[in-house]
């Protein structure tokens, strides 16, 4: 759900225009107890709308979808579980994503969509998932209205990637992602003089997290630091 597939498009080749640069979150804010308390509160915070959100037509019918932002509670630290999509997919091939997808008519809520999709894509059983809450919907240029569902995961659990959709399952430390010094802002020129578009990216080891996935992590960062 990061971006429509574009031939020969390599997001890593787009120059870095800026680094967001905010200080990392305090370690206390990366603990399960504090996260539960934060999601139980009603607080004011500023959503950062990405260029995808600003460029969408308000008149366009959007397809509802959900993703699960899975925070894995290891003994030493929390990590974020992510997937790399298979290379043969028509949309978002090879991109880093959260488990998730479009809502089905039988889904009772965005949370149910996220849990169903996570079980289908990576074999995550719902009884391992403690839903903390949802983040504001994210609107993509690929015509989706995506509800991020944030949850704590209690290991151990067995995962099994759907080979038709998921090439790899991996984890990134939450502390790395919740550090503004790792949030890169890239700017690209659109074809035919249509202007410029920016996107966030977080580069961890060999993984390049960008587009909608990075934007939703960026808003999680804003929410937790508020």
Secondary structure, 3 states (H helix, E strand, C coil): CCCCCCCCCCHHHCCEEEECCCCCCCHHHHCHHHHHHHHHCCCCCCCCCCHHHHHCCCCCCCEEEEEEEEEEECCCCEEEEEEEECCCCCCCCCCEECEEEECCCCCCCHHHHHHHHHHHHHCCCHHHEEEEEECCCEECCCCEEEEEEEEEECCCCCCCCCCCCEEEEEEEEHHHHCCHHHCEEEEEECHHHCCEEEEEEEEECCEEEEHHHHHHHHHHHHHHHC
